Amino acid sequence: MPKTNFKAIISKIIVFYSVFYVVMKLIAILFEDAWALPNLILALPFLVFAIVGGLLMKKEQFSWIYVIVGVLVISVIRFYEVRWVIALHEYFS
């Protein structure tokens, strides 16, 4: 049975999901008239995960801390996203 490196696989999924999320938020802001500031604020953690994950992939050094924090942060943001977008929009307007 071949050895599977779950850290690398999950790290790559986090990186690709983060890049996809940031691109989709930018498309929503530019073409769908979504609220710019709240969506950009919520996209910041994903941008950080994409950059850090890209650096980890480049060095081929994967960390369980990156995987665990990434899964937790992504899950929490996606779960509360609608509430936080509305709250941030009300706060800044």
Jmol script that loads the backbone (N, CA, C; Angstrom):
load data "model"
ATOM      1  N   MET A   1       0.841  -1.178   0.000  1.00  0.00           N
ATOM      2  CA  MET A   1       0.000   0.000   0.000  1.00  0.00           C
ATOM      3  C   MET A   1       0.886   1.241   0.000  1.00  0.00           C
ATOM      4  N   PRO A   2       0.661   2.179  -0.949  1.00  0.00           N
ATOM      5  CA  PRO A   2       1.509   3.375  -0.997  1.00  0.00           C
ATOM      6  C   PRO A   2       1.214   4.305   0.179  1.00  0.00           C
ATOM      7  N   LYS A   3       2.259   4.974   0.613  1.00  0.00           N
ATOM      8  CA  LYS A   3       2.123   5.916   1.722  1.00  0.00           C
ATOM      9  C   LYS A   3       1.511   7.207   1.192  1.00  0.00           C
ATOM     10  N   THR A   4       0.477   7.681   1.865  1.00  0.00           N
ATOM     11  CA  THR A   4      -0.203   8.903   1.467  1.00  0.00           C
ATOM     12  C   THR A   4       0.147  10.004   2.464  1.00  0.00           C
ATOM     13  N   ASN A   5       0.531  11.146   1.942  1.00  0.00           N
ATOM     14  CA  ASN A   5       0.865  12.280   2.789  1.00  0.00           C
ATOM     15  C   ASN A   5      -0.374  13.170   2.917  1.00  0.00           C
ATOM     16  N   PHE A   6      -1.172  12.919   3.959  1.00  0.00           N
ATOM     17  CA  PHE A   6      -2.406  13.659   4.142  1.00  0.00           C
ATOM     18  C   PHE A   6      -2.161  15.135   4.407  1.00  0.00           C
ATOM     19  N   LYS A   7      -1.059  15.462   5.075  1.00  0.00           N
ATOM     20  CA  LYS A   7      -0.741  16.878   5.320  1.00  0.00           C
ATOM     21  C   LYS A   7      -0.625  17.622   4.003  1.00  0.00           C
ATOM     22  N   ALA A   8       0.091  17.051   3.061  1.00  0.00           N
ATOM     23  CA  ALA A   8       0.304  17.710   1.769  1.00  0.00           C
ATOM     24  C   ALA A   8      -1.005  17.835   1.004  1.00  0.00           C
ATOM     25  N   ILE A   9      -1.807  16.790   1.019  1.00  0.00           N
ATOM     26  CA  ILE A   9      -3.068  16.813   0.285  1.00  0.00           C
ATOM     27  C   ILE A   9      -4.016  17.858   0.855  1.00  0.00           C
ATOM     28  N   ILE A  10      -4.189  17.857   2.170  1.00  0.00           N
ATOM     29  CA  ILE A  10      -5.101  18.813   2.795  1.00  0.00           C
ATOM     30  C   ILE A  10      -4.562  20.232   2.669  1.00  0.00           C
ATOM     31  N   SER A  11      -3.257  20.418   2.770  1.00  0.00           N
ATOM     32  CA  SER A  11      -2.668  21.749   2.593  1.00  0.00           C
ATOM     33  C   SER A  11      -2.938  22.281   1.197  1.00  0.00           C
ATOM     34  N   LYS A  12      -2.806  21.439   0.190  1.00  0.00           N
ATOM     35  CA  LYS A  12      -3.070  21.863  -1.183  1.00  0.00           C
ATOM     36  C   LYS A  12      -4.541  22.183  -1.388  1.00  0.00           C
ATOM     37  N   ILE A  13      -5.420  21.419  -0.757  1.00  0.00           N
ATOM     38  CA  ILE A  13      -6.850  21.723  -0.839  1.00  0.00           C
ATOM     39  C   ILE A  13      -7.139  23.077  -0.213  1.00  0.00           C
ATOM     40  N   ILE A  14      -6.529  23.360   0.933  1.00  0.00           N
ATOM     41  CA  ILE A  14      -6.720  24.658   1.591  1.00  0.00           C
ATOM     42  C   ILE A  14      -6.218  25.784   0.702  1.00  0.00           C
ATOM     43  N   VAL A  15      -5.069  25.609   0.081  1.00  0.00           N
ATOM     44  CA  VAL A  15      -4.516  26.645  -0.802  1.00  0.00           C
ATOM     45  C   VAL A  15      -5.441  26.887  -1.981  1.00  0.00           C
ATOM     46  N   PHE A  16      -5.852  25.826  -2.653  1.00  0.00           N
ATOM     47  CA  PHE A  16      -6.704  26.002  -3.830  1.00  0.00           C
ATOM     48  C   PHE A  16      -8.071  26.568  -3.458  1.00  0.00           C
ATOM     49  N   TYR A  17      -8.631  26.134  -2.337  1.00  0.00           N
ATOM     50  CA  TYR A  17      -9.901  26.678  -1.889  1.00  0.00           C
ATOM     51  C   TYR A  17      -9.757  28.158  -1.541  1.00  0.00           C
ATOM     52  N   SER A  18      -8.666  28.526  -0.896  1.00  0.00           N
ATOM     53  CA  SER A  18      -8.451  29.922  -0.521  1.00  0.00           C
ATOM     54  C   SER A  18      -8.324  30.806  -1.749  1.00  0.00           C
ATOM     55  N   VAL A  19      -7.571  30.363  -2.732  1.00  0.00           N
ATOM     56  CA  VAL A  19      -7.431  31.140  -3.967  1.00  0.00           C
ATOM     57  C   VAL A  19      -8.794  31.270  -4.651  1.00  0.00           C
ATOM     58  N   PHE A  20      -9.532  30.168  -4.729  1.00  0.00           N
ATOM     59  CA  PHE A  20     -10.857  30.180  -5.336  1.00  0.00           C
ATOM     60  C   PHE A  20     -11.783  31.147  -4.600  1.00  0.00           C
ATOM     61  N   TYR A  21     -11.756  31.139  -3.268  1.00  0.00           N
ATOM     62  CA  TYR A  21     -12.622  32.004  -2.471  1.00  0.00           C
ATOM     63  C   TYR A  21     -12.306  33.479  -2.729  1.00  0.00           C
ATOM     64  N   VAL A  22     -11.026  33.825  -2.741  1.00  0.00           N
ATOM     65  CA  VAL A  22     -10.634  35.218  -2.970  1.00  0.00           C
ATOM     66  C   VAL A  22     -11.053  35.656  -4.371  1.00  0.00           C
ATOM     67  N   VAL A  23     -10.836  34.824  -5.360  1.00  0.00           N
ATOM     68  CA  VAL A  23     -11.225  35.164  -6.739  1.00  0.00           C
ATOM     69  C   VAL A  23     -12.741  35.341  -6.835  1.00  0.00           C
ATOM     70  N   MET A  24     -13.499  34.455  -6.207  1.00  0.00           N
ATOM     71  CA  MET A  24     -14.961  34.563  -6.255  1.00  0.00           C
ATOM     72  C   MET A  24     -15.452  35.822  -5.543  1.00  0.00           C
ATOM     73  N   LYS A  25     -14.813  36.188  -4.447  1.00  0.00           N
ATOM     74  CA  LYS A  25     -15.199  37.421  -3.757  1.00  0.00           C
ATOM     75  C   LYS A  25     -14.903  38.644  -4.642  1.00  0.00           C
ATOM     76  N   LEU A  26     -13.765  38.635  -5.312  1.00  0.00           N
ATOM     77  CA  LEU A  26     -13.432  39.745  -6.208  1.00  0.00           C
ATOM     78  C   LEU A  26     -14.410  39.829  -7.376  1.00  0.00           C
ATOM     79  N   ILE A  27     -14.783  38.685  -7.926  1.00  0.00           N
ATOM     80  CA  ILE A  27     -15.763  38.670  -9.017  1.00  0.00           C
ATOM     81  C   ILE A  27     -17.113  39.190  -8.524  1.00  0.00           C
ATOM     82  N   ALA A  28     -17.514  38.789  -7.327  1.00  0.00           N
ATOM     83  CA  ALA A  28     -18.779  39.263  -6.764  1.00  0.00           C
ATOM     84  C   ALA A  28     -18.753  40.770  -6.548  1.00  0.00           C
ATOM     85  N   ILE A  29     -17.633  41.286  -6.098  1.00  0.00           N
ATOM     86  CA  ILE A  29     -17.517  42.727  -5.860  1.00  0.00           C
ATOM     87  C   ILE A  29     -17.537  43.489  -7.186  1.00  0.00           C
ATOM     88  N   LEU A  30     -16.802  43.005  -8.163  1.00  0.00           N
ATOM     89  CA  LEU A  30     -16.670  43.723  -9.433  1.00  0.00           C
ATOM     90  C   LEU A  30     -17.896  43.602 -10.326  1.00  0.00           C
ATOM     91  N   PHE A  31     -18.523  42.439 -10.376  1.00  0.00           N
ATOM     92  CA  PHE A  31     -19.577  42.215 -11.358  1.00  0.00           C
ATOM     93  C   PHE A  31     -20.968  42.024 -10.775  1.00  0.00           C
ATOM     94  N   GLU A  32     -21.080  41.741  -9.501  1.00  0.00           N
ATOM     95  CA  GLU A  32     -22.381  41.491  -8.887  1.00  0.00           C
ATOM     96  C   GLU A  32     -22.781  42.563  -7.878  1.00  0.00           C
ATOM     97  N   ASP A  33     -22.009  43.630  -7.795  1.00  0.00           N
ATOM     98  CA  ASP A  33     -22.287  44.741  -6.881  1.00  0.00           C
ATOM     99  C   ASP A  33     -22.412  44.305  -5.418  1.00  0.00           C
ATOM    100  N   ALA A  34     -21.584  43.359  -5.008  1.00  0.00           N
ATOM    101  CA  ALA A  34     -21.544  42.959  -3.596  1.00  0.00           C
ATOM    102  C   ALA A  34     -20.865  44.067  -2.799  1.00  0.00           C
ATOM    103  N   TRP A  35     -21.155  44.117  -1.520  1.00  0.00           N
ATOM    104  CA  TRP A  35     -20.529  45.118  -0.669  1.00  0.00           C
ATOM    105  C   TRP A  35     -19.032  44.880  -0.634  1.00  0.00           C
ATOM    106  N   ALA A  36     -18.276  45.894  -0.984  1.00  0.00           N
ATOM    107  CA  ALA A  36     -16.836  45.726  -1.174  1.00  0.00           C
ATOM    108  C   ALA A  36     -16.086  45.506   0.144  1.00  0.00           C
ATOM    109  N   LEU A  37     -16.232  46.424   1.075  1.00  0.00           N
ATOM    110  CA  LEU A  37     -15.419  46.367   2.291  1.00  0.00           C
ATOM    111  C   LEU A  37     -15.667  45.116   3.138  1.00  0.00           C
ATOM    112  N   PRO A  38     -16.915  44.758   3.423  1.00  0.00           N
ATOM    113  CA  PRO A  38     -17.115  43.536   4.224  1.00  0.00           C
ATOM    114  C   PRO A  38     -16.587  42.279   3.532  1.00  0.00           C
ATOM    115  N   ASN A  39     -16.766  42.184   2.232  1.00  0.00           N
ATOM    116  CA  ASN A  39     -16.293  41.001   1.510  1.00  0.00           C
ATOM    117  C   ASN A  39     -14.775  40.958   1.435  1.00  0.00           C
ATOM    118  N   LEU A  40     -14.144  42.105   1.300  1.00  0.00           N
ATOM    119  CA  LEU A  40     -12.679  42.128   1.292  1.00  0.00           C
ATOM    120  C   LEU A  40     -12.111  41.774   2.662  1.00  0.00           C
ATOM    121  N   ILE A  41     -12.772  42.236   3.709  1.00  0.00           N
ATOM    122  CA  ILE A  41     -12.314  41.906   5.060  1.00  0.00           C
ATOM    123  C   ILE A  41     -12.419  40.402   5.307  1.00  0.00           C
ATOM    124  N   LEU A  42     -13.518  39.790   4.879  1.00  0.00           N
ATOM    125  CA  LEU A  42     -13.672  38.347   5.076  1.00  0.00           C
ATOM    126  C   LEU A  42     -12.755  37.536   4.164  1.00  0.00           C
ATOM    127  N   ALA A  43     -12.290  38.127   3.080  1.00  0.00           N
ATOM    128  CA  ALA A  43     -11.385  37.419   2.173  1.00  0.00           C
ATOM    129  C   ALA A  43      -9.930  37.480   2.651  1.00  0.00           C
ATOM    130  N   LEU A  44      -9.605  38.374   3.577  1.00  0.00           N
ATOM    131  CA  LEU A  44      -8.228  38.512   4.051  1.00  0.00           C
ATOM    132  C   LEU A  44      -7.642  37.228   4.652  1.00  0.00           C
ATOM    133  N   PRO A  45      -8.354  36.522   5.535  1.00  0.00           N
ATOM    134  CA  PRO A  45      -7.765  35.270   6.058  1.00  0.00           C
ATOM    135  C   PRO A  45      -7.494  34.253   4.955  1.00  0.00           C
ATOM    136  N   PHE A  46      -8.360  34.210   3.959  1.00  0.00           N
ATOM    137  CA  PHE A  46      -8.161  33.277   2.851  1.00  0.00           C
ATOM    138  C   PHE A  46      -6.946  33.672   2.026  1.00  0.00           C
ATOM    139  N   LEU A  47      -6.746  34.970   1.862  1.00  0.00           N
ATOM    140  CA  LEU A  47      -5.560  35.447   1.142  1.00  0.00           C
ATOM    141  C   LEU A  47      -4.292  35.068   1.895  1.00  0.00           C
ATOM    142  N   VAL A  48      -4.322  35.205   3.211  1.00  0.00           N
ATOM    143  CA  VAL A  48      -3.169  34.820   4.034  1.00  0.00           C
ATOM    144  C   VAL A  48      -2.902  33.321   3.916  1.00  0.00           C
ATOM    145  N   PHE A  49      -3.971  32.512   3.990  1.00  0.00           N
ATOM    146  CA  PHE A  49      -3.794  31.064   3.847  1.00  0.00           C
ATOM    147  C   PHE A  49      -3.263  30.701   2.464  1.00  0.00           C
ATOM    148  N   ALA A  50      -3.705  31.414   1.439  1.00  0.00           N
ATOM    149  CA  ALA A  50      -3.205  31.130   0.088  1.00  0.00           C
ATOM    150  C   ALA A  50      -1.717  31.452  -0.025  1.00  0.00           C
ATOM    151  N   ILE A  51      -1.301  32.576   0.530  1.00  0.00           N
ATOM    152  CA  ILE A  51       0.107  32.974   0.446  1.00  0.00           C
ATOM    153  C   ILE A  51       0.990  32.033   1.268  1.00  0.00           C
ATOM    154  N   VAL A  52       0.602  31.785   2.511  1.00  0.00           N
ATOM    155  CA  VAL A  52       1.390  30.896   3.370  1.00  0.00           C
ATOM    156  C   VAL A  52       1.430  29.486   2.783  1.00  0.00           C
ATOM    157  N   GLY A  53       0.287  29.007   2.331  1.00  0.00           N
ATOM    158  CA  GLY A  53       0.235  27.679   1.733  1.00  0.00           C
ATOM    159  C   GLY A  53       1.054  27.587   0.464  1.00  0.00           C
ATOM    160  N   GLY A  54       1.054  28.657  -0.337  1.00  0.00           N
ATOM    161  CA  GLY A  54       1.885  28.672  -1.538  1.00  0.00           C
ATOM    162  C   GLY A  54       3.364  28.591  -1.200  1.00  0.00           C
ATOM    163  N   LEU A  55       3.753  29.296  -0.151  1.00  0.00           N
ATOM    164  CA  LEU A  55       5.150  29.221   0.281  1.00  0.00           C
ATOM    165  C   LEU A  55       5.499  27.826   0.805  1.00  0.00           C
ATOM    166  N   LEU A  56       4.567  27.221   1.547  1.00  0.00           N
ATOM    167  CA  LEU A  56       4.799  25.864   2.039  1.00  0.00           C
ATOM    168  C   LEU A  56       4.897  24.871   0.886  1.00  0.00           C
ATOM    169  N   MET A  57       4.054  25.056  -0.121  1.00  0.00           N
ATOM    170  CA  MET A  57       4.101  24.159  -1.279  1.00  0.00           C
ATOM    171  C   MET A  57       5.404  24.327  -2.049  1.00  0.00           C
ATOM    172  N   LYS A  58       5.862  25.565  -2.148  1.00  0.00           N
ATOM    173  CA  LYS A  58       7.104  25.827  -2.870  1.00  0.00           C
ATOM    174  C   LYS A  58       8.291  25.146  -2.174  1.00  0.00           C
ATOM    175  N   LYS A  59       8.300  25.193  -0.841  1.00  0.00           N
ATOM    176  CA  LYS A  59       9.380  24.572  -0.066  1.00  0.00           C
ATOM    177  C   LYS A  59       9.136  23.085   0.185  1.00  0.00           C
ATOM    178  N   GLU A  60       7.923  22.626  -0.131  1.00  0.00           N
ATOM    179  CA  GLU A  60       7.504  21.255   0.134  1.00  0.00           C
ATOM    180  C   GLU A  60       7.651  20.882   1.608  1.00  0.00           C
ATOM    181  N   GLN A  61       7.310  21.818   2.471  1.00  0.00           N
ATOM    182  CA  GLN A  61       7.291  21.608   3.921  1.00  0.00           C
ATOM    183  C   GLN A  61       5.868  21.873   4.404  1.00  0.00           C
ATOM    184  N   PHE A  62       5.163  20.828   4.744  1.00  0.00           N
ATOM    185  CA  PHE A  62       3.775  20.964   5.156  1.00  0.00           C
ATOM    186  C   PHE A  62       3.673  20.780   6.661  1.00  0.00           C
ATOM    187  N   SER A  63       2.728  21.494   7.264  1.00  0.00           N
ATOM    188  CA  SER A  63       2.611  21.523   8.714  1.00  0.00           C
ATOM    189  C   SER A  63       1.196  21.150   9.129  1.00  0.00           C
ATOM    190  N   TRP A  64       1.108  20.350  10.194  1.00  0.00           N
ATOM    191  CA  TRP A  64      -0.207  20.022  10.730  1.00  0.00           C
ATOM    192  C   TRP A  64      -0.869  21.250  11.341  1.00  0.00           C
ATOM    193  N   ILE A  65      -0.085  22.173  11.850  1.00  0.00           N
ATOM    194  CA  ILE A  65      -0.646  23.404  12.419  1.00  0.00           C
ATOM    195  C   ILE A  65      -1.365  24.194  11.333  1.00  0.00           C
ATOM    196  N   TYR A  66      -0.751  24.317  10.153  1.00  0.00           N
ATOM    197  CA  TYR A  66      -1.377  25.006   9.022  1.00  0.00           C
ATOM    198  C   TYR A  66      -2.686  24.315   8.652  1.00  0.00           C
ATOM    199  N   VAL A  67      -2.680  22.998   8.617  1.00  0.00           N
ATOM    200  CA  VAL A  67      -3.873  22.238   8.238  1.00  0.00           C
ATOM    201  C   VAL A  67      -4.992  22.440   9.257  1.00  0.00           C
ATOM    202  N   ILE A  68      -4.674  22.292  10.538  1.00  0.00           N
ATOM    203  CA  ILE A  68      -5.700  22.394  11.580  1.00  0.00           C
ATOM    204  C   ILE A  68      -6.258  23.814  11.658  1.00  0.00           C
ATOM    205  N   VAL A  69      -5.381  24.803  11.693  1.00  0.00           N
ATOM    206  CA  VAL A  69      -5.840  26.198  11.759  1.00  0.00           C
ATOM    207  C   VAL A  69      -6.615  26.551  10.491  1.00  0.00           C
ATOM    208  N   GLY A  70      -6.136  26.097   9.358  1.00  0.00           N
ATOM    209  CA  GLY A  70      -6.822  26.372   8.100  1.00  0.00           C
ATOM    210  C   GLY A  70      -8.231  25.811   8.066  1.00  0.00           C
ATOM    211  N   VAL A  71      -8.377  24.560   8.460  1.00  0.00           N
ATOM    212  CA  VAL A  71      -9.703  23.933   8.466  1.00  0.00           C
ATOM    213  C   VAL A  71     -10.621  24.643   9.456  1.00  0.00           C
ATOM    214  N   LEU A  72     -10.121  24.968  10.625  1.00  0.00           N
ATOM    215  CA  LEU A  72     -10.948  25.642  11.635  1.00  0.00           C
ATOM    216  C   LEU A  72     -11.366  27.037  11.194  1.00  0.00           C
ATOM    217  N   VAL A  73     -10.426  27.824  10.713  1.00  0.00           N
ATOM    218  CA  VAL A  73     -10.737  29.200  10.310  1.00  0.00           C
ATOM    219  C   VAL A  73     -11.687  29.209   9.117  1.00  0.00           C
ATOM    220  N   ILE A  74     -11.425  28.367   8.135  1.00  0.00           N
ATOM    221  CA  ILE A  74     -12.296  28.313   6.963  1.00  0.00           C
ATOM    222  C   ILE A  74     -13.703  27.880   7.373  1.00  0.00           C
ATOM    223  N   SER A  75     -13.813  26.906   8.233  1.00  0.00           N
ATOM    224  CA  SER A  75     -15.131  26.437   8.678  1.00  0.00           C
ATOM    225  C   SER A  75     -15.890  27.521   9.433  1.00  0.00           C
ATOM    226  N   VAL A  76     -15.207  28.202  10.335  1.00  0.00           N
ATOM    227  CA  VAL A  76     -15.866  29.255  11.125  1.00  0.00           C
ATOM    228  C   VAL A  76     -16.297  30.414  10.232  1.00  0.00           C
ATOM    229  N   ILE A  77     -15.424  30.848   9.334  1.00  0.00           N
ATOM    230  CA  ILE A  77     -15.779  31.967   8.457  1.00  0.00           C
ATOM    231  C   ILE A  77     -16.945  31.597   7.555  1.00  0.00           C
ATOM    232  N   ARG A  78     -16.924  30.411   6.981  1.00  0.00           N
ATOM    233  CA  ARG A  78     -18.016  30.006   6.092  1.00  0.00           C
ATOM    234  C   ARG A  78     -19.329  29.859   6.870  1.00  0.00           C
ATOM    235  N   PHE A  79     -19.271  29.408   8.118  1.00  0.00           N
ATOM    236  CA  PHE A  79     -20.482  29.218   8.906  1.00  0.00           C
ATOM    237  C   PHE A  79     -21.130  30.563   9.261  1.00  0.00           C
ATOM    238  N   TYR A  80     -20.310  31.549   9.648  1.00  0.00           N
ATOM    239  CA  TYR A  80     -20.830  32.849  10.073  1.00  0.00           C
ATOM    240  C   TYR A  80     -20.749  33.920   8.993  1.00  0.00           C
ATOM    241  N   GLU A  81     -20.427  33.553   7.787  1.00  0.00           N
ATOM    242  CA  GLU A  81     -20.156  34.533   6.725  1.00  0.00           C
ATOM    243  C   GLU A  81     -21.297  35.516   6.509  1.00  0.00           C
ATOM    244  N   VAL A  82     -22.511  35.051   6.384  1.00  0.00           N
ATOM    245  CA  VAL A  82     -23.651  35.923   6.094  1.00  0.00           C
ATOM    246  C   VAL A  82     -23.864  36.925   7.221  1.00  0.00           C
ATOM    247  N   ARG A  83     -23.815  36.445   8.457  1.00  0.00           N
ATOM    248  CA  ARG A  83     -24.000  37.346   9.604  1.00  0.00           C
ATOM    249  C   ARG A  83     -22.902  38.403   9.652  1.00  0.00           C
ATOM    250  N   TRP A  84     -21.666  37.963   9.423  1.00  0.00           N
ATOM    251  CA  TRP A  84     -20.548  38.898   9.523  1.00  0.00           C
ATOM    252  C   TRP A  84     -20.546  39.911   8.389  1.00  0.00           C
ATOM    253  N   VAL A  85     -20.951  39.511   7.190  1.00  0.00           N
ATOM    254  CA  VAL A  85     -21.019  40.464   6.078  1.00  0.00           C
ATOM    255  C   VAL A  85     -22.035  41.554   6.402  1.00  0.00           C
ATOM    256  N   ILE A  86     -23.189  41.157   6.903  1.00  0.00           N
ATOM    257  CA  ILE A  86     -24.220  42.145   7.251  1.00  0.00           C
ATOM    258  C   ILE A  86     -23.751  43.029   8.399  1.00  0.00           C
ATOM    259  N   ALA A  87     -23.156  42.442   9.421  1.00  0.00           N
ATOM    260  CA  ALA A  87     -22.683  43.220  10.575  1.00  0.00           C
ATOM    261  C   ALA A  87     -21.585  44.198  10.153  1.00  0.00           C
ATOM    262  N   LEU A  88     -20.652  43.751   9.317  1.00  0.00           N
ATOM    263  CA  LEU A  88     -19.588  44.649   8.853  1.00  0.00           C
ATOM    264  C   LEU A  88     -20.149  45.756   7.965  1.00  0.00           C
ATOM    265  N   HIS A  89     -21.113  45.422   7.146  1.00  0.00           N
ATOM    266  CA  HIS A  89     -21.719  46.447   6.297  1.00  0.00           C
ATOM    267  C   HIS A  89     -22.421  47.505   7.136  1.00  0.00           C
ATOM    268  N   GLU A  90     -23.154  47.082   8.148  1.00  0.00           N
ATOM    269  CA  GLU A  90     -23.830  48.036   9.032  1.00  0.00           C
ATOM    270  C   GLU A  90     -22.826  48.865   9.827  1.00  0.00           C
ATOM    271  N   TYR A  91     -21.729  48.236  10.234  1.00  0.00           N
ATOM    272  CA  TYR A  91     -20.710  48.950  11.008  1.00  0.00           C
ATOM    273  C   TYR A  91     -20.042  50.050  10.175  1.00  0.00           C
ATOM    274  N   PHE A  92     -19.719  49.754   8.916  1.00  0.00           N
ATOM    275  CA  PHE A  92     -18.994  50.708   8.084  1.00  0.00           C
ATOM    276  C   PHE A  92     -19.892  51.680   7.342  1.00  0.00           C
ATOM    277  N   SER A  93     -21.199  51.503   7.412  1.00  0.00           N
ATOM    278  CA  SER A  93     -22.066  52.479   6.716  1.00  0.00           C
ATOM    279  C   SER A  93     -22.851  53.345   7.662  1.00  0.00           C
TER     280      SER A  93
END
end "model"
wireframe off; spacefill off
backbone 0.3
color backbone group
